[in-house]
Amino acid sequence: MTLSENLVHVVDWSRRKAWLVILAALLLTAAAGVYAKYHLGFDSNTESLLSEELPWKKRQAVMNELFPDNKHNILVVIDAATPDQAEAAAASLTAALQQQPDLFPQVRRPDGGPFFDRYGLLFLSAEALQETSDRLVAAQGMIGQLAADPSLRGLFDALSLALDGVSRGEAAAVDLEPALAVFADATEAALEGERAELSWQKLLGGSNEPRLRRFILVKPQLDFARLKRGGKASAAIRAAAEELGLTPDRGVSVRLTGDVPLADEEFATVAEGAGMTTALSLGLVTLILFAALRSWRVILPILATLVVGIIWSAAFAALTVGKLNLLSIAFAVLFIGLAVDFGIQFAVRYRDERFHDGTLPQALRRTARGVGLALLLAAGATAVDFYSFLPTDYRGISELGLVAGTSMVFGILLTFTLVPALLTVLHPPGEPESVGFAWAAPVDRGLLRRRWLVLGAFGALAAICFFAAWWLRFDYNPLSLKDPDSESMATLRDVIDDPLAMPFTIDVLAENEATATAEAERVAKLPQVGRTLTLDSFVPKDQGAKLLILDDLRFFLEPALSATPKPTPSASEELDAAKQVARKLRDYGKEQPEDSPANRLRRALKAVTEEQLPALREALIGGLPQQLDQLRMALTAEPITRAELPAELRSAWLAPDGRARIQVIPHAGVVDGPALRRFVAAVQAVEPDAAGAAVSIVESGQTMLHAFEVARTLAVVVVAALLFLVLRRPGDVLRVMLPLVLAALLTMGTMVAINLPFNFANFVALPLLVGIGVAFDIYFVLNWRAGRGRPLQSPTARAVVFSALTTAAAFGSLAVSPHPGTASLGLLLAIGLAWTLVTTLFFLPALLGRPPQPPAEALPVPSVAVPVAEEVG
């Protein structure tokens, strides 16, 4: 018995046992749905997408084991109106998060905290430290007054003393003008109900470029079983900031970025997009099916097959891979887009057979005999296409290949069983007319008459696209796949040039602390390297000279900072002090313009009321106590060595076994593929065992490209072998494959024209299009072998057109996904599918020419036969 006859028996048995088939399908689907519900999970760990056996992954694993605190972190970015406000916000939020050790095992500040409060001045150059010291010494009178009385009264008394000094000629007015301008701005804003907290750090230290941003590095407790593995931690950080009043309306913004929020938001976007695109694709497919089949009794079996197939595939995924990843979650849309072709081909052929025969049983048998082998071959080619991803090191895509490839098996099985059973039960009426495209007769004739012109035109297009493909690029930047409007991504773009937040760094492991410094200096000489950091980077240089400057500063400031505190003033005392300053400013500014800082401050202080004092206190002295405490702490700095650095700092740079970490930071702006690859290549040339984010990005890109090459080669070779096994004629195999090659070239040419690069998400599109194109081409080539001409007028053409439209609708729905990577995959699939349809409908008929005269010989395959009188597909 031939394979075609076996398929006829399967379809006929399903018709005769229709209710048994439907009941079995319902029971299996219910069981599969329950199993999938309780066993199918989501793996939000993007690192699991690649095999752990890759050499660079092993190096990264060693680095992660030695320095676990540097992995899976949340970077909290705090911006404020003044450095004082930013520092206070960072200190208070750090303290609040440290009170939740179960949720945040480690909270540290890479740019602040007790260590930098004490030794921060030693990290300035000797010249900058001397300049800061001179400013502080000059302000020692005001500092002493404020240390003894850190209130509005103390501030106004200090300002009165400064004005007296100018009037006596003991100080220059020009030195007082900047302070008056700052006080005037803050006072006017406070009285108008606005926030304008002045910076005592800038006022006392004289910093020309105050740091308005602070960072907190948080290592959260992660839950990889949740869609957002760090969602609970991120929510807790935002709640703590809200509770502390660190909000934009109070002049402070708290944003989250880092590998945990970036991964959380990306996976949530993909999951959200998967649900949306699956629903959208089902809706669009339903509309197109109605246009193709015109009867809900024919459409319903196909839709039922899609739903059942998705549930079976989900259960299979739960059984085999356990969890869906960032890529395999797209299996449902791929199944809809590809498996619907089987149902459409079967249903359109069934409609045509009902028109010719008139009875449902005979129409089903003739459909199975005429289209069964072609559908089986198309499904096999598509499944093989997906399975070609299995032998790659790209675990994410290999799991997608396993699930999606098996879903094709489910799809063709349901097409030969459930579809005939449902058609039998629903019993659609007969067809009044043929379902082919009669209007396409002129096109068929034109393609034959101008066959060589058509082939020449497509050949010219192929040549152009072949040369254009040299300009096709691969986007190595994984950030291109993330939603640019998400908080984590927008924040990262904002801070990416800051060395403390730069994500594209390299880690090098040195044998010990001593060799780490030498290796870091050697790597730092590379032109692609911006700077290097080791544990020694946190030991200030030239401590001797700087400590002498601090000794002099301590001599002048310690007495001022140690002044006996005065009692807290009353509101009336603060108002009296304000009025006294206003009177002195009147004399000071009488020769100055009305809009001078002195006169502006005078008018503002005269207008102060007791009700406005709280706002004025917050604006003028809110950050003063903290700044005085930091100044006292900075004056306690002593010589420090590597061994005396804080434990949390040492653990980030020195492993328990004595090996030391070197961080290599590129020049600012290194985020694009070529520059990043040059940076990694330069460092690996001198440090072959380098690891880190930059190495992972470049190496993962190479791994994925290799997976693409393997999958593409396997897909083409195995599909060609399968075709040869069935067709047995090299010429016919070539007739099926040539349109695929042409469609691939036209797709790549279009990508260059619209500036659509390959990336880590969409590079799988071309191998997938092999399976789609093979299915379409097989239908026409088998028709041609059976001696049937007029390809565009046949039911096959109608089925292929509407199948392509439904597939385009399914894949095109991916293009509206909120996830840029998924959207680029959908766009590329839609482009490739459009060219596949063009080459199938216009290039392939011209390539085939006139069919062999009937009777055409049956397919020369043992146990496989297609009757010559039947049109395939």
NUKETOR-397783 format. One record per residue (C-alpha): residue in one letter; x, y, z. Coordinates in steps of 0.02 Angstrom, whole numbers, plus 50000, padded with zeros to 5 digits. Each point is the difference from the previous one (the first is absolute). Example, Ala and Ser with C-alpha at 12.3 -4.5 7.8 and 13.67 -1.06 7.14 Angstrom:
<sites>
A506154977550390S500695017249967
</sites>
This chain:
<sites>
M500005000050000T500725016949951L500255014450119S498625009849913E498804985550025N500474999050183L499595018450021V498324997149912H499614986050124V500475011250149V498865013949938D498584988149959W500154991350170S499935017150085R498425003949902R499174983550046K500535001450183A499715018850008W499265000850176L501334988350068V501385011049925I499205015850069L499774992450173A501794993650002A500635017149946L498985008550137L500634988250135L501805001449944T499865018949989A499235001450172A501394989150074A501335009749906G499275016650057V500004994750183Y501774993249987A500635015849916K499145011150128Y500874991650147H501674995449921L500435013249871G500975014650072F500975015149942D501885001850014S500405018450014N501874996750017T500675006149833E501694992150037S499234982849981L499685003249815L501774994349960S500874983850043E501005000050160E501354989649913L500615014449892P501795005050048W499575018350030K498494994950104K501144989250108R501195014750026Q498535011050048A499374986650119V501685000050089M499935019050014N498224999350067E500484986850128L501495010150062F499075016650001P498154995950023D499595017650060N500355007049826K498624989849917H498115002649993N499945017650070I498825014649997L500805016949971V499025013650089V500285016949918I499605015350105D499945017449926A499675015750100A500065018949985T501555001850109P501464988850049D499455001250182Q498264994049958A500674985849891E501194994350138A498655000850134A498804990149889A501314986649963A500484998450183S498214998650063L499464987749865T501564989350027A499634999250187A498184995449967L500454985949881Q501314993150118Q498604997450126Q499284986549885P501414987049989D498824985949949L499525009449843F501655009149973P501494989250055Q501195014049952V499805018749979R501525010649962R500445016749927P501345000049865D500185018950011G499715004050183G499724993650176P501105000650156F501614995649906F499845013949872D499345012250132R501644997950093Y501254997849859G499125009049858L501125015450006L501554989049978F499364994649828L500145017949939S501605005449917A501205009450113E499625016249905A498114997850015L500154995550185Q501065015450033E498715011049912T498594992450103S501025002250159D500315018449963R498145003049975L499554991350162V501325009450098A499355016449930A498254995150058Q500534994250173G499115014450086M498344995749920I500324981350029G500315003250186Q498445010650016L498944986949910A500764985350097A499525008450163D498285005449938P499394989849849S498395009949986L499325015049905R500605010950143G501754992949984L499995002249811F499405018150010D501245004050140A501414992749894L499425010249851S499955015750110L501794996950053A500534997949819L499165016549953D500875008550147G501654993349938V499705007349827S499505016850072R501605000450104G501044995449849E500524983350074A499224990249856A499675003449817A498205002549944V500344989749844D500294984650109L498315002250082E498975002649841P499844981449951A499324995650172L498785014549997A499354994549830V499734982150063F499115006250157A498925011949898D499464986549877A499554987650137T499095012850108E498955006949858A499524982449945A499544994750178L498895015350025E499124996349835G499644982150051E501294992349884R501394987750040A501755007149983E501084991850133L501755007449992S501574989349998W501135002350151Q501224987849918K500225012049855L499935015550111L501364994150119G501034989149884G499905011049846S499624985649881N499715006549824E499204983749942P498974993250144R499494981849989L498104999849998R499904981149979R500324985650120F499984981149977I499494985650112L500454982249950V498724987750067K500154981149992P498214993650017Q499294983150041L499394993349833D498584988349958F500314992249829A498304991550003R499145017049989L499745009449839K500995014450076R501364991650101G500455016250089G498265007749997K499744998750188A501675008250037S499715014049875A498295003550075A500765000650175I501325012649944R498675011349924A498924998550156A501475004750112A500395015249892E498185005450007E499954998050188L501575010650020G499275013849892L501274997349860T498805005349864P500095012049851D498835012550084R501305001550139G501435002049877V500644982050001S499794986349870V500374981650034R500174988649848L500514981949982T501114991949869G501304986149996D499924982249939V498544995050111P498765014049954L500554999149817A499654981449992D498385001650099E499295013449888E500564991149841F499244983350050A498395008250059T499915009149833V500274983849904A498704990750104E498755014149981G500355000549814A499844981149985G498225000250067M499535015049896T500764993649839T499254982550023A498265007450021L500275012249856S500664986549884L498524988550040G498805014449963L500835004649836V500144981849948T498134997850031L499585014849889I501114993949859L499344982350016F498245006849977A500555009049841A500814983949937L498704987150050R498385010050019S499214987350118W500154999050188R499734981249986V501654998949907I500895013450100L499584992950171P500964983649975I501575009749954L499865011650150A499674985250113T501564991649932L501035015650040V499355001250179V500234981450033G501745000449922I500555014650109I499424991150158W500844983749950S501605009449959A499955008950168A499844983250088F501444993249897A501045015250050A499594996850183L500504981849982T501645002949907V500725017250042G498975004150155K500095018849978L499785011949856N501385012549972L500105016949918L499964992049826S499024983850018I498515009850066A499675004749818F499574982049952A498125003450004V500075013849868L501174989649892F498824985150012I498515010449949G500955007649854L500674983549934A498734986750048V498565010049930D500734996549827F499624981550020G498195003450045I499765012549858Q500764988349870F498904985850060A498425010650011V500215008749831R500324983349915Y498494992850091R498905014349936D500604997149822E499674981350014R498255003450068F499665010549845H500594986049885D499294985050096G498595006450107T500124987650146L500975003250159P500754982450023Q500654999149823A500635018050007L501004996150158R500774984549924R500465009049839T500725014450103A501104988150099R500564991449840G500365016149909V500755011050135G500554987950137L501754996249939A500395018149963L499395005350173L501004986350083L501565005149905A499725018550041A499734996450185G501544989050004A501065013449918T499365013250122A500304988750150V501754995949938D500295018649979F499605002950184Y500964984750058S501545006949912F500215011450152L500214985350119P501884996949981T500475018250036D500735007250161Y498635013150000R498874991550124G498615012849983I499784996949814S500304981250012E498574998650124L498925010349883G500494988149859L499524984850103V498305006850052A499555008149834G500634985249897T498944987950100S498525011749986M500104997449811V499814981450030F498465003650106G499355011749865I500094987549858L499314985950109L498495010750047T499765005049819F499804981849948T498914995150149L499095014050091V499645010649846P499104985949904A499074995050159L499375017650030L499565002449817T498974984050010V499065005750155L499735017849939H499634993949823P500245016049900P498935001749843G500664996449826E500905013049894P499075009049859E501585004149902S501854996249985V501115008350129G501455004349884F500485017449935A499215000249826W500505018249980A501854995050005A499944991949826P500865014949914V501384999750129D500304981549972R500115002849812G501135015250023L501214990550111L500174986549867R500165011849852R501265011350087R500824986350099W501805005049964L499645018450030V499284995850172L501484989050042G501215013349942A499155013550104F500064989450156G501814995449962A500465018449988L499135003550166A500914985250079A501695006749939I499645017350072C499464992850166F501514988450005F501195014749993A498915010550117A500094986050129W501825004650031W499345015550089L498854989850110R500565001950181F499734990950164D499535010850150Y501034993450146N499255012350122P498754990450110L499295016650058S499255002149827L498784986050043K499325008750155D498575012350012P500835017249990D498565007850097S500154988550150E500705007950159S501504988450011M500505003049819A499735018850004T500985001150162L501434989649929R500145011249847D500075014950117V501434993150108I500904988949876D501535011249985D500285000350188P501384987650046L498974994550150A498544995049888M500864994949837P499324982649959F501254995449864T501504995750109I501244985750003D500604990350153V501754992650006L500574988150136A501775002550069E500954987450106N500135011950148E499905018150053A501795003849952T499854994149820A498285008149980T500735017650003A501344995849871E498764991449885A498785014550017E501345012449949R500444989449849V498194998649943A499695018550031K501275004349864L498894992549865P499225013749893Q498274992250014V500045000750192G499385015150096R500594994950172T500284985050112L499524997150181T500724988450131L499944999450188D501505011850000S498935012949910F499145003050167V501635003850089P500325018949975K501615004949913D501265012650069Q499284998350174G501495008350082A499795016849913K498114999750015L500034995750185L501135015050032I498685011149918L498674991950108D501075002950156D500045018649961L498135000049966R499674990650162F501015013050096F498855013949941L498324991249996E499994988350149P499775014050126A498615007549893L499114983349979S500174996350187A499175016150060T498794998550145P498234998549928K498765013850038P498204997150056T498724997849862P499325017249955S498185005050005A499065005849847S500095018150059E501894998850019E500164993549822L498895014049935D501035013050095A501604992849925A499225001149826K499495018150024Q501755004450064V500794992749843A498755009349893R500525016650081K501844996549969L499634994949821R499145016649974D501625009250036Y501034987049907G498955000949842K499545018449993E501255003249860Q499484984249905P498584997349874E498314995150066D500154982649926S501694996550080P500114984750115A500185011050155N498425010149964R499004984749947L500464991350163R499605015750101R498265001449927A499674981550025L500565000050183K498965015450039A498464990849936V500284984150103T498584995450118E499984987550141E498904988249896Q501344999749865L501424995350117P499834980949981A500165001049811L501465012150019R500884988350122E499844985349880A500645010449854L501485008450087I500624988050134G499194983349955G501644992349942L501135009450122P500124987450144Q500434985849881Q501345010449914L500785004850166D500024981750055Q500834994949837L501295013750021R500394993950176M500154982249934A501155005349857L501195008350123T500264983150088A500824992249847E501614990650037P501204990049892I499114984949928T500684984349917R499234986449895A499804988850153E498995013350092L498685002149866P498204995550052A499534981649990E498585002849874L501225009249886R501314986450014S498744986249964A499525008649838W501804999849938L500924986350095A499444981849995P500114988750154D501414990149918G501065015749975R499665002949817A499635018049954R498755007649879I500445013249872Q498585009949920V500355007049827I498905014649946P499915005749818H499975018049943A498335008850017G498774996249861V500554982149965V498294992049978D499934995549815G500524983249928P501635004249908A500725010750141L499514987350132R500774985749900R501615009849977F500055003650187V499754981650045A501234993949868A501355012050060V499844994650181Q499884981549958A501605001549898V500955003450162E498804991450122P499274984649912D499024994550154A499065016450017A498174999450050G498685012950041A498485007849918A500895006249843V500784982949969S498334991450029I499125011449876V501284997549862E500244981450030S498134996750012G499805008949835Q501304988749921T499154984850077M498325005349931L500725003549828H500794982850002A498324992750051F499215009149853E501304993149880V499774982350066A498105001249995R499985007749827T501194986949930L499094985550082A498305006549945V500535001549819V500964983549995V498714989450093V498515007649909A500894997149834A500354982050050L498194997650050L499435007149834F501194988849905L499394984950099V498225003549944L500245008149829R501514989649945R500425012849865P501405012750030G499175011849877D498385000050098V500935002750163L500855014949919R498325006649941V499394999850180M501585007750074L500385013849874P498505010850048L500574998650181V501735006549958L499255014149898A498795004750140A501455000250125L501025011749889L498525011649973T499665000250187M501805004850042G499995013449866T498435007350076M500804999850172V501445010449934A498805012049914I498975003450156N501494999150120L499374984850094P501504990850074F500074982350063N499974999150189F499944987250139A498114997849977N499645000749814F501474990349929V498974984050014A498785006349869L500914993949843P500124981750053L498155000650047L499575006949828V500834984749922G498624989150071I498635011849942G500715001749825V500284981449981A498184996750041F499365012549871D501204994249864I499644981550028Y498165002549962F500355007949831V501434988449950L498964984550038N498565007249899W501205003249857R500674982250011A498214993649994G499815008849833R498865014050059G500295017249926R499195016950034P500765001250175L499255016950048Q498244994549953S500074984350108P499304997350175T501824998350050A500295018449961R498505005150103A500584989350145V501795006749989V499435018249990F498844998850148S501234989150095A501325013349973L498785013550057T499594990550160T501844996550032A500405018349967A498615005050120A500704988550134F501805005349976G499545018049965S499165000850169L501734997850075A500505016449918V498835009650116S500744991950156P500615012650130H501644990450004P501155007149864G500864983349971T498374990749975A499365014249891S501554999149889L499744981149984G498205002849946L500495013349874L501374989149925L498854984949989A498675010649914I501275006549873G500694982749968L498274992649983A499495013349875W501514996049890T499704981350023L498235002349933V500615010749854T501314987349949T498764985550019L498635008149897F501045008349863F501784993549995L499604981650028P498674998549859A501235008349880L501374988450060L498914984649979G499315004449829R498764988349920P499674984150099P500384982749933Q498604994049887P498744989150091P499994986650049A501485005250108E500944986050082A499654996650179L501275005150130P501414987349986V500064996350185P499754982550069S498364998950097V499585018149953A498845004549857V499005015149944P498694996449867V500355009549842A498205005449978E500005009450164E500635017650030V501075001450153G499615013350128
</sites>
